[in-house]
Amino acid sequence: MAAKTQYKDALIKVADFTMAREAEMKYLMQTIRTRNGTRRTFQTLPRHLRRRTMSHNIYRIPRRLRDSAKREMEGVEGPKKLTKRFRKHKRRPTFILQDYIRRQKSFKWIETHIWHAKRMKMTSLWGFKIALHLRDKGSKMMYKQGGNQCIVHDLSYFECFQLSGTQESIVSFFSTLKDPSISNISNGLYLSGRREGQMFLYENSTFPFGAVAPVSFLWNSSNSCKSNESRRLHIWIHPSFHSQVVKTLQSRKESFGSKIDIQELGDQLLRFRIMGPRSHSVLSQVLKFNESVVNSKVEEKRKLWNNLLHLRSTASISGGAVIGLDVADPRLSFPPKHWKKVKEEEFSSRSPSVGNCLLWPTSASQSDIWDSQLRQNVERKIEQKKRGEKKEEKKENVGEIPIVLIQQTSQLSRGFGSGWDLILPKGWGMPFWMSFIYAGARACALLDVQTIDFEQGKLSTTVDYPDTLSGRTEEVREKKEKEERYAKIPPAKRVNYKKMGVKNPFGPDWEGLFGGNENMQIDSTKLNFFVARKLSDARSSQSNSLVRVSLRSMMKGRIHKNAEIFLPTSSDLEQWKKDPNTPFINHQTKLFGKKQVPQSRKAIGYITSGGYSFVRGRGFGIGYCLTSQIIPLLERQLKKNQIFEDIVLVRNADSPLYRPALITFQFDSKS
């Protein structure tokens, strides 16, 4: 009985017991939750269970301890999130597109920029990112490609303007912006739209002063060419002249009001230049026609184009001839057949009359690419091919693409540098570009195109126009770069121009030729000289004009840029007659022992583009000379006098020698 009584008294009522010790249990729980030590929750884990970033990433901690870790981090600022994205984030299409848009805020990209950036040196020029030169080969390789095969260059950085209005108002608009004696823009051959023309733009009513820029113009095709007919005129300019051309056009538009509408097309039109004797072979593999579309005009154009493809060279076609075609999507036939795999019989010679654009059908130059609404419709059709999509399915979605081909003539008798300019609507740059590359065309950069133009004797750089504001600005920029580069060279390792008597080693001093100040303000309206682009202008204004000349070295040695041009004296000519094997003259004459006194020679001109010409096999240069000093030589050359008298002296800035060179005068018009 005693044992049972004791067991009975040992029973505990849980509810009563818990209520009696409620305060002690609350204190226990509070003590457990509050850590008085320095160890945190994740530090209580064994070392083999610890992971990095547990101190701020609770998801690294086991689930049973996450609540405790959360309470520890309450009120504590976590680490700042890293703004740097990982590579896997950067390679996502959305981020790449946003990054490309951001990188184009300062300098625009042409549609083939990514392709060029992977293979060429890119530079920032004239508001664009432009491919400067190839990474693998030099200029001689590109000369061989352009002379024997085919090269292609993306000229989409050229600026295009569209002028709308009646034909009479557009012709009147340019009447005071050009040479009044030249009527190429109102010529019937150009008014019909069959040819692309060239002219030089001047400020309003300032001819021959106030030169602005050289432009290429093209009328939209028309059969009637009536003066009251609504027409469109497209002009292309080099981007370095953009600001001055816009200023000139806008100031002229103020006097016309709503009669003329000027629109800057920007990137709505793309332009590729295909050069070389194999241009036709490459174009024949890229430009395919949609056989389902058949009508009389289309058949005439296709027949004409097929006849032109059988010509050996594009040089046998009328210069500036225009053809408008509607071609199929090049992705349908991609990759095209390489031109080397095309049978030679397919490109046999035909009658030379095929290349005369005057004999072509009137509809040959018509194209829908000039219609902005149609361009937008074609732009919407461009879509990237989906993986696994069949060509037949894609063919149903894409129609014909309007393009324009413009023949580019060569200034050399052998046709070096001739080819076609291809005008494309926006969005179709890469499909056509990749087709040209796979068809065997070699891509070239800016310096390569300038080399091709230099071989032809064309003006390709902005500094080749010294009477324009853009040309003078570019001269100042280049001069500053050369001075900075020269200052970085130690004095013992650089050329001492002062000792050699060179006053302007980094840039031409045009004002100094006329006796002016070298540091005069650069303003095209205040220049005290102009370039005589016609023979009649050179004869009438000899005191304040320059004449463009080309020099060909008589012996070894290159003609460098910024070289000075001098007239030979009678003693120089006599010395060459006696000893033609020693054509060099030192710029210093020894007098009184070792003392040296410079010869009194005054420069009459400067070289703006120079180097070694592969076509001529010797040094070659393009420059400008004083008309007053060179006109006697010009008159003798026009009378077909002896070639021996057409000799001048050229001295490079880093050389003490005067070298003989043959001079040829260059005029846009001999009238």
ZALUM-528069 format. One record per residue (C-alpha): residue number from 1; y, x, z; residue in one letter. Coordinates in Angstrom, 3 decimals. Layout:
   n       py       px       pz res
 NUM        Y        X        Z   a
...
! end
This chain:
   n       py       px       pz res
   1    0.000    0.000    0.000   m
   2    2.334    2.851    0.792   a
   3    1.785    4.429   -2.617   a
   4    2.553    1.193   -4.502   k
   5    5.695    0.708   -2.516   t
   6    6.839    4.219   -3.379   q
   7    6.177    3.665   -7.127   y
   8    8.063    0.435   -7.002   k
   9   11.111    2.114   -5.547   d
  10   10.972    4.843   -8.316   a
  11   11.691    2.316  -11.134   l
  12   15.082    2.690  -12.851   i
  13   17.031   -0.071  -14.467   k
  14   18.495    1.504  -17.617   v
  15   21.476   -0.832  -17.959   a
  16   22.588   -0.394  -14.385   d
  17   21.970    3.328  -14.488   f
  18   24.031    3.804  -17.706   t
  19   26.969    1.723  -16.436   m
  20   27.038    3.708  -13.217   a
  21   27.255    7.020  -15.126   r
  22   29.460    5.977  -18.032   e
  23   32.208    8.409  -17.100   a
  24   29.826   11.387  -16.960   e
  25   28.343   10.567  -20.397   m
  26   31.797   10.297  -22.016   k
  27   32.706   13.635  -20.569   y
  28   29.448   15.125  -21.943   l
  29   30.092   13.823  -25.471   m
  30   33.670   15.044  -25.412   q
  31   32.489   18.473  -24.341   t
  32   29.952   18.586  -27.167   i
  33   32.550   17.610  -29.765   r
  34   35.133   20.058  -28.541   t
  35   34.360   23.706  -29.271   r
  36   36.127   26.061  -26.978   n
  37   34.707   29.192  -28.718   g
  38   35.789   30.874  -31.950   t
  39   32.629   30.072  -33.867   r
  40   32.720   27.309  -36.465   r
  41   29.962   24.966  -37.520   t
  42   28.693   26.983  -40.459   f
  43   28.615   30.074  -38.230   q
  44   25.993   28.468  -36.028   t
  45   23.536   28.563  -38.912   l
  46   21.064   31.406  -39.273   p
  47   22.275   34.057  -41.656   r
  48   19.654   33.261  -44.271   h
  49   21.061   29.713  -44.545   l
  50   24.697   30.699  -44.872   r
  51   26.425   30.471  -48.246   r
  52   29.771   31.711  -49.488   r
  53   32.714   29.267  -49.582   t
  54   31.243   27.321  -46.598   m
  55   34.513   27.856  -44.738   s
  56   36.380   25.484  -47.075   h
  57   33.649   23.741  -49.107   n
  58   31.751   21.352  -46.823   i
  59   29.243   20.550  -49.565   y
  60   27.759   23.997  -49.071   r
  61   26.870   23.068  -45.476   i
  62   23.637   21.154  -44.691   p
  63   24.041   17.387  -44.424   r
  64   23.289   17.221  -40.693   r
  65   26.317   19.417  -39.928   l
  66   28.831   18.067  -42.457   r
  67   30.384   15.550  -40.079   d
  68   31.122   18.286  -37.584   s
  69   32.577   20.486  -40.336   a
  70   34.795   17.642  -41.546   k
  71   36.219   17.162  -38.047   r
  72   36.983   20.882  -37.886   e
  73   38.905   20.752  -41.142   m
  74   41.014   17.722  -40.238   e
  75   44.691   18.667  -40.286   g
  76   43.954   22.065  -41.800   v
  77   45.390   22.827  -45.265   e
  78   42.732   23.970  -47.613   g
  79   43.110   26.866  -50.060   p
  80   45.273   26.296  -53.118   k
  81   43.395   25.309  -56.216   k
  82   43.235   28.009  -58.846   l
  83   45.353   27.253  -61.907   t
  84   43.314   29.635  -64.016   k
  85   40.636   27.827  -65.952   r
  86   37.200   29.178  -66.545   f
  87   36.035   30.054  -70.041   r
  88   33.815   26.986  -70.285   k
  89   36.886   24.823  -69.701   h
  90   38.970   26.745  -72.205   k
  91   36.379   26.323  -74.951   r
  92   36.412   22.541  -74.749   r
  93   37.878   20.970  -77.936   p
  94   40.568   19.032  -76.077   t
  95   41.877   22.077  -74.245   f
  96   41.737   24.221  -77.395   i
  97   43.790   21.655  -79.319   l
  98   46.392   21.449  -76.537   q
  99   46.552   25.231  -76.348   d
 100   47.073   25.501  -80.109   y
 101   49.921   22.978  -79.949   i
 102   51.519   24.869  -77.060   r
 103   51.328   28.190  -78.911   r
 104   53.136   26.720  -81.923   q
 105   56.336   25.863  -80.056   k
 106   58.043   29.143  -80.921   s
 107   56.370   29.953  -84.256   f
 108   54.666   27.528  -86.603   k
 109   51.111   27.991  -87.770   w
 110   49.958   27.348  -91.310   i
 111   46.675   25.484  -91.691   e
 112   44.693   28.656  -92.400   t
 113   46.135   30.514  -89.375   h
 114   42.888   30.682  -87.371   i
 115   40.973   32.068  -90.353   w
 116   43.619   34.753  -90.949   h
 117   44.001   35.643  -87.257   a
 118   40.326   36.617  -87.071   k
 119   40.623   39.045  -89.984   r
 120   44.226   40.212  -90.323   m
 121   47.148   41.547  -88.359   k
 122   49.444   38.611  -87.520   m
 123   53.192   38.930  -87.058   t
 124   56.065   36.596  -86.181   s
 125   58.489   36.265  -89.086   l
 126   61.010   33.614  -90.145   w
 127   59.729   31.076  -87.610   g
 128   56.075   31.393  -88.716   f
 129   52.984   33.330  -87.741   k
 130   52.162   35.197  -90.937   i
 131   49.290   37.504  -91.845   a
 132   50.864   40.940  -92.326   l
 133   48.006   43.095  -93.614   h
 134   44.217   43.345  -93.672   l
 135   42.336   45.094  -90.904   r
 136   39.854   46.855  -93.145   d
 137   41.340   47.944  -96.475   k
 138   44.575   49.337  -97.887   g
 139   46.952   48.491 -100.713   s
 140   44.996   50.334 -103.397   k
 141   41.963   48.137 -102.850   m
 142   44.127   45.020 -103.270   m
 143   45.634   46.494 -106.439   y
 144   42.137   46.888 -107.885   k
 145   41.182   43.365 -106.847   q
 146   44.330   41.893 -108.386   g
 147   43.904   43.857 -111.604   g
 148   40.188   43.295 -112.149   n
 149   39.061   40.278 -110.143   q
 150   40.852   37.526 -108.189   c
 151   42.987   37.382 -105.042   i
 152   44.400   34.384 -103.167   v
 153   47.347   34.121 -100.782   h
 154   48.529   31.212  -98.638   d
 155   52.212   30.588  -99.439   l
 156   52.465   27.483  -97.258   s
 157   55.211   29.116  -95.213   y
 158   57.572   28.599  -98.159   f
 159   60.076   25.804  -97.466   e
 160   60.168   22.769  -99.771   c
 161   63.102   20.369 -100.195   f
 162   63.076   17.064 -102.055   q
 163   66.270   15.724 -103.636   l
 164   66.247   12.081 -104.710   s
 165   68.790   10.284 -106.866   g
 166   69.655    9.662 -110.469   t
 167   69.112   12.481 -112.920   q
 168   72.823   12.695 -113.662   e
 169   73.798   12.937 -109.988   s
 170   71.214   15.653 -109.248   i
 171   72.364   17.752 -112.208   v
 172   75.984   17.284 -111.116   s
 173   75.003   18.201 -107.556   f
 174   73.919   21.697 -108.640   f
 175   76.696   22.218 -111.187   s
 176   78.880   24.070 -108.647   t
 177   75.981   25.730 -106.791   l
 178   74.829   27.960 -109.645   k
 179   76.026   30.071 -112.522   d
 180   77.980   27.586 -114.687   p
 181   76.920   29.376 -117.889   s
 182   73.205   28.804 -117.189   i
 183   71.902   25.282 -117.781   s
 184   68.217   25.690 -116.963   n
 185   68.150   22.831 -114.451   i
 186   69.491   20.440 -117.108   s
 187   67.357   21.870 -119.912   n
 188   65.078   19.334 -121.563   g
 189   61.970   21.459 -121.070   l
 190   62.533   21.516 -117.303   y
 191   63.817   17.915 -117.083   l
 192   60.511   16.627 -118.442   s
 193   58.655   18.265 -115.553   g
 194   56.467   20.377 -117.816   r
 195   57.728   23.671 -116.416   r
 196   58.866   25.097 -113.124   e
 197   62.234   26.837 -113.357   g
 198   64.027   29.597 -111.482   q
 199   67.703   29.813 -110.549   m
 200   69.971   31.499 -108.034   f
 201   71.823   29.335 -105.540   l
 202   75.456   30.049 -104.643   y
 203   77.870   28.521 -102.183   e
 204   79.973   25.678 -103.516   n
 205   82.336   26.885 -106.279   s
 206   82.181   30.562 -105.270   t
 207   80.308   32.081 -108.231   f
 208   79.821   35.026 -108.694   p
 209   80.456   35.629 -104.979   f
 210   78.745   33.732 -102.166   g
 211   75.112   34.224 -103.249   a
 212   72.700   32.230 -101.057   v
 213   69.093   32.489 -102.260   a
 214   66.760   32.461 -105.274   p
 215   64.979   29.107 -105.620   v
 216   62.190   27.618 -107.712   s
 217   62.686   24.033 -108.858   f
 218   60.447   21.395 -110.393   l
 219   61.367   17.916 -111.628   w
 220   58.912   15.066 -111.257   n
 221   57.349   14.257 -114.598   s
 222   59.285   11.909 -116.894   s
 223   58.905   10.869 -120.530   n
 224   62.397    9.517 -121.188   s
 225   64.642   11.876 -119.105   c
 226   67.463    9.313 -119.079   k
 227   70.588   10.234 -117.134   s
 228   70.583    6.989 -115.107   n
 229   66.888    7.206 -114.303   e
 230   65.858    7.669 -110.665   s
 231   64.318   11.132 -110.326   r
 232   63.080   13.581 -107.707   r
 233   63.657   17.326 -107.721   l
 234   61.629   19.707 -105.544   h
 235   62.877   23.188 -104.728   i
 236   60.990   25.978 -102.938   w
 237   62.693   28.799 -101.073   i
 238   61.643   31.782  -99.016   h
 239   61.815   30.935  -95.276   p
 240   64.235   33.795  -94.590   s
 241   66.902   31.892  -96.572   f
 242   66.249   28.555  -94.864   h
 243   69.330   28.261  -92.646   s
 244   71.773   29.240  -95.386   q
 245   70.208   26.902  -97.945   v
 246   70.328   23.966  -95.529   v
 247   73.961   24.688  -94.745   k
 248   74.852   24.908  -98.439   t
 249   73.022   21.714  -99.418   l
 250   74.457   19.685  -96.543   q
 251   78.024   20.784  -97.244   s
 252   77.608   19.860 -100.910   r
 253   76.054   16.475 -100.037   k
 254   79.224   15.400  -98.220   e
 255   80.962   14.887 -101.545   s
 256   78.081   12.793 -102.952   f
 257   77.379   10.497 -100.017   g
 258   74.413    8.180 -100.554   s
 259   73.987    9.166 -104.200   k
 260   71.809   12.100 -103.181   i
 261   69.100   12.038 -100.546   d
 262   67.884   15.418  -99.255   i
 263   64.581   15.562  -97.414   q
 264   62.907   18.636  -95.975   e
 265   59.178   18.185  -96.521   l
 266   58.126   20.916  -94.086   g
 267   54.325   21.137  -93.952   d
 268   53.658   18.046  -96.078   q
 269   52.903   20.245  -99.095   l
 270   50.752   23.380  -99.058   l
 271   50.930   26.164 -101.629   r
 272   48.249   28.712 -102.557   f
 273   48.744   31.542 -105.061   r
 274   45.688   32.636 -107.061   i
 275   46.160   35.834 -109.088   m
 276   43.963   38.036 -111.233   g
 277   41.994   37.886 -114.493   p
 278   39.203   35.950 -112.768   r
 279   41.504   33.165 -111.579   s
 280   40.105   30.703 -114.124   h
 281   36.550   31.540 -113.137   s
 282   37.276   30.847 -109.471   v
 283   39.247   27.675 -110.136   l
 284   36.488   26.305 -112.373   s
 285   34.023   26.546 -109.476   q
 286   36.335   24.961 -106.901   v
 287   38.115   22.203 -108.834   l
 288   35.526   19.553 -109.660   k
 289   36.202   16.085 -111.047   f
 290   34.941   12.706 -109.916   n
 291   32.991   11.476 -112.923   e
 292   33.101    7.862 -111.713   s
 293   36.866    7.686 -112.387   v
 294   37.497    7.440 -116.129   v
 295   40.635    6.456 -118.063   n
 296   42.608    7.781 -121.021   s
 297   45.141    9.859 -119.047   k
 298   42.474   11.381 -116.832   v
 299   40.368   12.302 -119.837   e
 300   43.343   14.015 -121.507   e
 301   44.017   16.138 -118.424   k
 302   40.369   17.072 -117.962   r
 303   40.023   18.045 -121.607   k
 304   43.161   20.176 -121.414   l
 305   42.003   21.901 -118.242   w
 306   38.558   22.632 -119.684   n
 307   40.187   24.201 -122.744   n
 308   42.416   26.385 -120.563   l
 309   39.422   27.609 -118.574   l
 310   38.038   29.247 -121.712   h
 311   41.073   31.513 -122.012   l
 312   40.503   35.087 -120.938   r
 313   43.698   35.382 -118.909   s
 314   46.345   33.142 -117.428   t
 315   48.975   35.382 -119.062   a
 316   48.339   33.603 -122.378   s
 317   49.713   30.333 -120.951   i
 318   53.390   29.390 -121.038   s
 319   55.235   30.697 -117.999   g
 320   55.801   28.039 -115.350   g
 321   53.593   25.454 -117.092   a
 322   52.633   22.507 -114.848   v
 323   49.361   20.558 -114.776   i
 324   48.658   17.620 -112.468   g
 325   45.007   16.927 -111.674   l
 326   42.967   14.612 -109.465   d
 327   39.972   16.517 -108.129   v
 328   37.046   15.705 -105.880   a
 329   36.646   16.776 -102.281   d
 330   35.677   20.481 -102.410   p
 331   33.377   20.008  -99.419   r
 332   31.017   17.967 -101.581   l
 333   30.168   21.010 -103.707   s
 334   30.483   23.592 -100.934   f
 335   29.579   26.404 -101.134   p
 336   30.762   26.846 -104.725   p
 337   29.110   29.176 -107.191   k
 338   30.394   32.746 -107.112   h
 339   32.326   33.733 -110.229   w
 340   30.039   36.741 -110.777   k
 341   27.102   34.363 -111.242   k
 342   28.866   32.390 -113.976   v
 343   27.728   33.224 -117.488   k
 344   30.250   35.205 -119.486   e
 345   29.652   33.021 -122.560   e
 346   31.258   30.093 -120.797   e
 347   34.613   31.928 -120.814   f
 348   34.888   33.056 -124.403   s
 349   38.266   33.268 -126.120   s
 350   39.906   30.232 -127.705   r
 351   42.955   29.614 -129.881   s
 352   46.113   30.985 -128.237   p
 353   47.947   27.715 -129.046   s
 354   46.023   26.059 -126.206   v
 355   48.295   27.825 -123.729   g
 356   51.518   26.428 -125.219   n
 357   52.681   23.737 -122.810   c
 358   54.848   22.138 -125.525   l
 359   51.639   21.050 -127.284   l
 360   50.122   19.479 -124.185   w
 361   49.988   15.714 -123.625   p
 362   53.064   14.157 -122.023   t
 363   50.980   13.021 -119.058   s
 364   49.668   16.531 -118.295   a
 365   52.295   17.252 -115.629   s
 366   52.180   13.839 -113.928   q
 367   50.759   13.740 -110.409   s
 368   50.628   11.368 -107.435   d
 369   51.206   14.184 -104.970   i
 370   54.971   13.634 -105.091   w
 371   54.594   10.121 -103.633   d
 372   54.866   10.339  -99.834   s
 373   52.819    7.168  -99.270   q
 374   49.955    8.423 -101.403   l
 375   50.080   11.778  -99.622   r
 376   49.666   10.008  -96.291   q
 377   46.715    8.015  -97.629   n
 378   45.014   11.188  -98.826   v
 379   45.728   12.874  -95.482   e
 380   43.920   10.103  -93.616   r
 381   40.803   10.695  -95.707   k
 382   40.368   14.257  -94.531   i
 383   37.660   14.255  -91.856   e
 384   35.450   16.943  -90.495   q
 385   31.821   16.659  -91.542   k
 386   29.556   15.440  -88.795   k
 387   26.425   17.396  -88.088   r
 388   23.575   16.079  -90.191   g
 389   25.793   13.881  -92.397   e
 390   24.598   13.704  -95.971   k
 391   26.830   14.517  -98.909   k
 392   26.098   11.141 -100.520   e
 393   27.431    9.341  -97.447   e
 394   30.572   11.463  -97.439   k
 395   31.146   10.875 -101.129   k
 396   31.624    7.165 -100.553   e
 397   34.407    7.754  -97.999   n
 398   36.537   10.352  -99.818   v
 399   38.334    9.656 -103.094   g
 400   40.253   11.920 -105.437   e
 401   42.799   14.463 -104.217   i
 402   46.026   14.898 -106.230   p
 403   46.960   18.528 -106.865   i
 404   49.437   20.407 -109.062   v
 405   48.835   23.740 -110.807   l
 406   51.845   25.893 -111.753   i
 407   51.340   28.941 -113.946   q
 408   52.830   32.191 -112.614   q
 409   53.708   34.629 -115.360   t
 410   53.727   38.420 -115.157   s
 411   56.521   40.811 -116.052   q
 412   54.024   43.382 -117.342   l
 413   52.633   43.325 -120.852   s
 414   49.034   43.552 -119.657   r
 415   49.382   40.399 -117.530   g
 416   48.916   42.092 -114.157   f
 417   49.744   39.651 -111.339   g
 418   49.643   36.466 -113.428   s
 419   47.826   33.428 -112.093   g
 420   48.304   29.914 -110.716   w
 421   50.112   28.317 -107.807   d
 422   48.163   25.407 -106.327   l
 423   50.119   22.596 -104.604   i
 424   48.027   20.582 -102.115   l
 425   48.720   17.662  -99.760   p
 426   48.773   18.239  -96.030   k
 427   45.420   18.547  -94.269   g
 428   43.434   19.931  -97.205   w
 429   44.228   23.614  -96.697   g
 430   41.000   24.819  -95.095   m
 431   38.518   22.960  -97.382   p
 432   40.104   24.461 -100.494   f
 433   40.677   27.842  -98.853   w
 434   37.037   28.266  -97.840   m
 435   35.927   27.208 -101.311   s
 436   38.128   29.894 -102.884   f
 437   36.713   32.543 -100.551   i
 438   33.105   31.577 -101.285   y
 439   33.857   31.440 -105.020   a
 440   34.774   35.150 -104.945   g
 441   38.546   35.231 -104.382   a
 442   39.748   37.979 -102.038   r
 443   42.272   36.894  -99.392   a
 444   45.444   38.982  -99.237   c
 445   48.296   39.184  -96.733   a
 446   52.082   39.450  -96.953   l
 447   52.248   43.199  -97.633   l
 448   49.599   42.851 -100.326   d
 449   51.634   40.215 -102.174   v
 450   54.707   42.408 -101.899   q
 451   52.683   45.264 -103.403   t
 452   51.661   43.073 -106.359   i
 453   55.293   42.024 -106.904   d
 454   56.430   45.634 -106.583   f
 455   54.026   46.712 -109.317   e
 456   55.537   44.051 -111.586   q
 457   59.092   45.058 -110.713   g
 458   59.832   41.734 -109.000   k
 459   62.091   41.262 -105.994   l
 460   59.850   40.193 -103.127   s
 461   61.645   41.155  -99.898   t
 462   64.820   39.726  -98.402   t
 463   66.616   43.088  -98.448   v
 464   66.285   43.074 -102.249   d
 465   69.252   40.667 -102.252   y
 466   72.114   42.674 -100.705   p
 467   74.799   40.117 -101.640   d
 468   73.249   37.355  -99.490   t
 469   73.761   36.750  -95.798   l
 470   70.007   36.680  -95.169   s
 471   69.602   40.001  -96.941   g
 472   72.339   41.626  -94.904   r
 473   70.898   40.234  -91.652   t
 474   67.464   41.610  -92.523   e
 475   69.011   45.009  -93.286   e
 476   70.632   45.109  -89.847   v
 477   67.348   44.162  -88.173   r
 478   65.373   46.839  -90.008   e
 479   68.080   49.416  -89.366   k
 480   67.977   48.703  -85.642   k
 481   64.193   49.050  -85.540   e
 482   64.330   52.382  -87.370   k
 483   67.018   53.699  -85.033   e
 484   64.978   52.749  -81.965   e
 485   61.873   54.368  -83.429   r
 486   63.846   57.497  -84.307   y
 487   65.330   57.742  -80.785   a
 488   61.832   57.842  -79.259   k
 489   60.884   60.981  -81.203   i
 490   61.733   64.309  -79.507   p
 491   64.649   66.110  -81.173   p
 492   62.445   69.064  -82.097   a
 493   59.958   66.784  -83.878   k
 494   62.283   64.547  -85.893   r
 495   64.370   65.027  -89.028   v
 496   67.892   66.292  -88.421   n
 497   69.809   63.990  -90.746   y
 498   73.175   65.376  -89.705   k
 499   72.220   68.885  -90.719   k
 500   70.870   67.598  -94.026   m
 501   74.095   65.745  -94.736   g
 502   72.556   62.231  -94.772   v
 503   75.141   59.737  -93.551   k
 504   73.021   56.557  -93.691   n
 505   69.356   57.431  -93.105   p
 506   68.317   54.018  -91.718   f
 507   69.931   51.573  -94.111   g
 508   72.133   51.357  -97.219   p
 509   75.907   51.372  -96.865   d
 510   76.994   48.991  -99.604   w
 511   80.579   48.765  -98.364   e
 512   80.785   52.557  -98.347   g
 513   80.045   52.618 -102.084   l
 514   83.205   50.593 -102.665   f
 515   85.202   52.593 -100.129   g
 516   84.963   49.967  -97.381   g
 517   83.912   50.059  -93.739   n
 518   80.223   50.288  -92.975   e
 519   80.539   48.178  -89.812   n
 520   82.341   45.268  -91.420   m
 521   81.348   41.758  -90.290   q
 522   78.306   40.352  -92.053   i
 523   79.448   37.201  -93.836   d
 524   78.445   36.331  -97.384   s
 525   81.784   34.638  -98.063   t
 526   83.719   37.792  -97.076   k
 527   81.694   40.395  -98.958   l
 528   83.901   42.345 -101.325   n
 529   81.173   42.705 -103.953   f
 530   78.497   40.736 -105.796   f
 531   75.420   41.445 -107.890   v
 532   75.902   41.043 -111.631   a
 533   72.767   39.189 -112.724   r
 534   73.919   38.906 -116.335   k
 535   75.019   41.581 -118.754   l
 536   78.267   39.729 -119.470   s
 537   79.143   39.664 -115.756   d
 538   78.542   43.410 -115.488   a
 539   80.867   44.121 -118.376   r
 540   83.639   41.792 -117.174   s
 541   83.648   42.728 -113.454   s
 542   83.002   46.429 -113.135   q
 543   85.136   47.222 -110.101   s
 544   83.422   45.047 -107.458   n
 545   79.869   44.470 -108.629   s
 546   76.406   45.988 -108.417   l
 547   73.708   46.167 -111.071   v
 548   69.997   45.978 -110.370   r
 549   68.068   48.964 -111.692   v
 550   64.511   50.258 -111.664   s
 551   63.766   53.988 -111.417   l
 552   60.669   55.830 -112.557   r
 553   60.104   59.333 -111.269   s
 554   59.802   62.006 -113.955   m
 555   57.709   64.354 -111.838   m
 556   55.584   64.208 -108.716   k
 557   56.835   62.578 -105.555   g
 558   57.518   59.064 -104.333   r
 559   60.814   57.218 -104.322   i
 560   61.265   55.950 -100.793   h
 561   63.126   52.920  -99.563   k
 562   66.814   53.603  -98.782   n
 563   66.882   56.623 -101.115   a
 564   70.276   57.497 -102.572   e
 565   70.987   57.461 -106.313   i
 566   73.306   60.020 -107.951   f
 567   74.564   60.757 -111.433   l
 568   73.578   64.166 -112.823   p
 569   76.282   66.629 -113.788   t
 570   76.509   68.462 -117.087   s
 571   75.212   71.624 -115.422   s
 572   72.162   69.716 -114.194   d
 573   71.333   68.564 -117.710   l
 574   71.784   72.063 -119.108   e
 575   69.495   73.486 -116.456   q
 576   66.766   70.995 -117.313   w
 577   67.070   71.785 -120.997   k
 578   66.561   75.473 -120.287   k
 579   63.790   75.101 -117.706   d
 580   62.227   71.612 -117.605   p
 581   59.473   72.806 -115.279   n
 582   61.863   73.098 -112.317   t
 583   63.405   69.654 -112.012   p
 584   64.335   69.896 -108.316   f
 585   67.794   70.734 -107.047   i
 586   68.438   71.637 -103.425   n
 587   71.220   69.652 -101.779   h
 588   72.735   72.847 -100.358   q
 589   74.132   75.900 -102.148   t
 590   74.101   79.316 -100.494   k
 591   77.515   80.970 -100.327   l
 592   78.673   84.095  -98.483   f
 593   75.255   85.233  -97.309   g
 594   73.422   82.758  -95.080   k
 595   76.245   80.260  -94.845   k
 596   75.379   76.960  -96.522   q
 597   77.868   74.456  -97.924   v
 598   76.745   70.983  -99.091   p
 599   77.303   70.115 -102.710   q
 600   79.994   67.515 -103.391   s
 601   77.877   64.618 -104.702   r
 602   78.697   60.963 -104.120   k
 603   76.027   58.291 -104.108   a
 604   76.331   55.487 -106.651   i
 605   73.519   53.286 -105.316   g
 606   70.529   52.787 -103.023   y
 607   66.843   51.940 -103.369   i
 608   65.797   48.664 -101.674   t
 609   62.064   48.819 -102.524   s
 610   60.238   52.019 -103.350   g
 611   56.881   53.738 -103.289   g
 612   54.063   54.867 -105.541   y
 613   53.246   52.613 -108.481   s
 614   49.559   52.478 -109.449   f
 615   50.408   50.798 -112.755   v
 616   52.842   53.545 -113.802   r
 617   50.994   56.406 -112.134   g
 618   54.146   57.839 -110.516   r
 619   56.922   57.087 -108.082   g
 620   58.818   53.862 -108.694   f
 621   61.778   52.166 -107.063   g
 622   64.031   49.105 -107.339   i
 623   67.644   49.321 -106.260   g
 624   71.289   48.650 -107.017   y
 625   74.053   50.845 -108.434   c
 626   77.800   50.595 -108.809   l
 627   78.632   48.920 -112.108   t
 628   81.744   51.045 -112.612   s
 629   79.702   54.260 -112.368   q
 630   76.696   53.151 -114.338   i
 631   78.258   51.120 -117.168   i
 632   78.687   54.140 -119.502   p
 633   74.997   54.873 -119.157   l
 634   74.238   51.217 -119.774   l
 635   76.264   51.134 -122.986   e
 636   74.464   54.219 -124.280   r
 637   71.111   52.668 -123.457   q
 638   71.997   49.475 -125.294   l
 639   72.822   51.546 -128.363   k
 640   69.279   53.010 -128.161   k
 641   70.516   56.520 -127.617   n
 642   68.252   59.386 -126.552   q
 643   66.121   58.717 -123.488   i
 644   67.171   62.094 -122.121   f
 645   70.579   60.693 -121.270   e
 646   69.051   57.884 -119.127   d
 647   68.483   60.259 -116.225   i
 648   69.725   59.947 -112.662   v
 649   69.035   61.868 -109.477   l
 650   67.231   60.354 -106.485   v
 651   67.221   61.815 -103.015   r
 652   65.041   60.465 -100.203   n
 653   66.620   60.259  -96.762   a
 654   64.162   62.783  -95.288   d
 655   64.253   65.257  -98.178   s
 656   66.774   67.965  -99.160   p
 657   65.837   67.678 -102.849   l
 658   67.367   65.737 -105.715   y
 659   64.638   64.542 -108.047   r
 660   65.168   63.340 -111.641   p
 661   64.231   59.774 -112.535   a
 662   64.472   57.546 -115.585   l
 663   66.658   54.486 -115.082   i
 664   66.237   50.986 -116.552   t
 665   68.713   48.141 -116.051   f
 666   67.442   44.733 -114.944   q
 667   69.241   41.476 -115.773   f
 668   68.128   37.875 -115.368   d
 669   69.911   37.118 -118.616   s
 670   71.144   39.529 -121.293   k
 671   73.759   37.124 -122.604   s
! end
